Amino acid sequence: MRMTDQLARRRRMRIAGRARAANAARTARATQAPVVRPAAVTQATTLPIDEERRCCSRVALNGEVVVRRIGGFNFQVALREVSRRGCRVELVEPCEVGDPMITRFAQLEPLGSRVCWTQGTTTGVEFTTNIHPAVFDHLLARLIDAESRSA
């Protein structure tokens, strides 16, 4: 019996210690200054090349890509710019920042993506997985070839 009493006492002490730690953390958060987060970007900004903060170069072109909002239908939309990490498209209908999407280039696996900015129907899409540099070079060659044939 004595061993059971000791285990029960230790358990109560652990629970009380956790409660004290949680209360201390809650009090510390309440006394801190509130964190101010910047508002979501709702429009594209154009910066000179020297001031751009992008890690991947973008390629401007006039092509097409298939996009599908999660729970929606596939739409073939105009592709204006593309990089290894995302693209700029002209959607059929406006959407909101953070909306999940599926982006599909011809002859490639579908890419999970999300809307990172929007200005009307012009939308910036960020891929959840970067395109491998060799695959991106091949994709660019095909897109530029298709663009030159359609012009």
C-alpha positions in Angstrom: 0.0 0.0 0.0 2.8 2.4 0.8 4.2 2.1 -2.7 0.9 3.0 -4.2 0.6 6.1 -2.0 4.0 7.2 -3.1 3.2 6.8 -6.8 -0.1 8.7 -6.4 1.7 11.5 -4.5 4.3 11.8 -7.3 1.6 11.8 -10.0 -0.2 14.7 -8.1 3.0 16.6 -7.8 3.8 16.2 -11.5 0.3 17.4 -12.5 0.6 20.4 -10.1 4.0 21.2 -11.6 2.6 21.2 -15.1 -0.3 23.4 -14.0 2.1 25.9 -12.4 4.3 25.9 -15.6 1.2 26.5 -17.8 0.0 29.3 -15.6 3.4 30.9 -15.6 3.6 30.7 -19.4 0.1 32.2 -19.7 1.0 35.1 -17.4 4.3 35.7 -19.3 2.4 35.9 -22.6 -0.2 38.2 -21.1 2.4 40.7 -19.9 4.4 40.8 -23.2 3.7 43.4 -25.8 1.4 42.1 -28.6 3.1 40.9 -31.7 2.2 43.0 -34.7 2.2 41.0 -37.9 2.2 42.7 -41.4 -1.0 42.5 -43.3 -1.2 40.0 -46.1 0.1 41.1 -49.5 -2.8 41.9 -51.7 -1.0 43.2 -54.7 2.2 42.6 -56.6 5.0 45.0 -56.0 7.5 45.8 -58.7 11.0 46.5 -57.4 14.2 47.2 -59.4 16.3 44.1 -59.9 18.9 45.3 -57.4 16.2 45.5 -54.6 14.4 42.3 -55.3 14.3 39.8 -52.5 13.6 36.8 -54.6 15.9 33.8 -54.4 14.9 32.5 -57.9 14.9 34.4 -61.2 11.6 34.7 -62.9 11.0 34.2 -66.6 8.3 36.3 -68.3 6.3 34.4 -71.0 2.9 34.0 -72.5 1.9 30.3 -72.0 -0.9 28.3 -70.4 -1.1 26.1 -67.3 -3.9 24.1 -65.7 -4.9 25.1 -62.2 -7.5 23.7 -59.9 -8.6 25.1 -56.6 -9.1 22.4 -54.0 -12.7 21.2 -54.3 -13.1 23.0 -57.7 -12.7 22.4 -61.4 -9.7 22.4 -63.7 -9.1 25.6 -65.6 -6.6 26.3 -68.3 -5.3 29.8 -67.5 -2.7 32.2 -68.9 0.8 31.9 -67.5 2.6 35.2 -67.3 5.8 34.4 -65.3 7.3 31.3 -63.9 10.2 30.4 -61.6 11.3 27.2 -59.7 9.3 28.3 -56.7 6.1 29.6 -58.3 4.3 31.4 -61.1 2.0 34.3 -61.9 -1.2 33.4 -63.6 -4.4 35.1 -64.8 -7.3 33.2 -63.2 -10.8 32.9 -64.4 -12.2 34.1 -61.0 -10.6 35.9 -58.1 -9.4 33.9 -55.1 -8.0 34.7 -51.7 -4.5 34.6 -50.3 -3.7 31.2 -48.8 -6.2 29.2 -51.0 -4.7 25.8 -51.7 -4.4 24.9 -55.4 -3.0 22.2 -57.7 -0.9 23.5 -60.6 -0.2 21.2 -63.6 2.2 21.9 -66.4 2.0 19.6 -69.4 4.0 16.4 -69.1 4.8 17.1 -65.4 3.3 15.7 -62.2 0.8 18.0 -60.5 2.3 20.5 -58.1 0.7 21.3 -54.8 0.6 25.1 -54.4 -1.1 28.0 -52.6 -2.0 31.6 -53.5 0.6 33.9 -52.0 -0.8 37.2 -53.4 -3.6 38.4 -55.6 -4.6 41.5 -57.5 -8.0 41.0 -59.1 -7.7 37.8 -61.2 -3.9 38.1 -61.5 -2.5 35.8 -58.9 0.9 34.7 -57.5 1.1 31.0 -56.9 3.8 29.5 -54.7 4.6 25.8 -55.2 4.8 23.7 -52.0 7.8 21.8 -53.5 10.4 23.6 -55.6 10.9 22.3 -59.2 14.3 20.7 -59.6 16.7 22.9 -61.7 17.0 20.3 -64.5 13.3 19.8 -64.7 12.7 23.6 -64.7 15.2 24.1 -67.6 13.3 21.4 -69.6 10.0 23.0 -68.7 11.2 26.4 -69.8 12.4 25.1 -73.1 9.0 23.5 -73.8 7.1 26.7 -72.7 9.3 29.0 -74.8 9.0 26.6 -77.8 5.2 26.5 -77.5 5.1 30.3 -77.2 7.2 30.8 -80.3 5.0 28.4 -82.3 1.8 30.2 -81.2 3.2 33.7 -82.1 
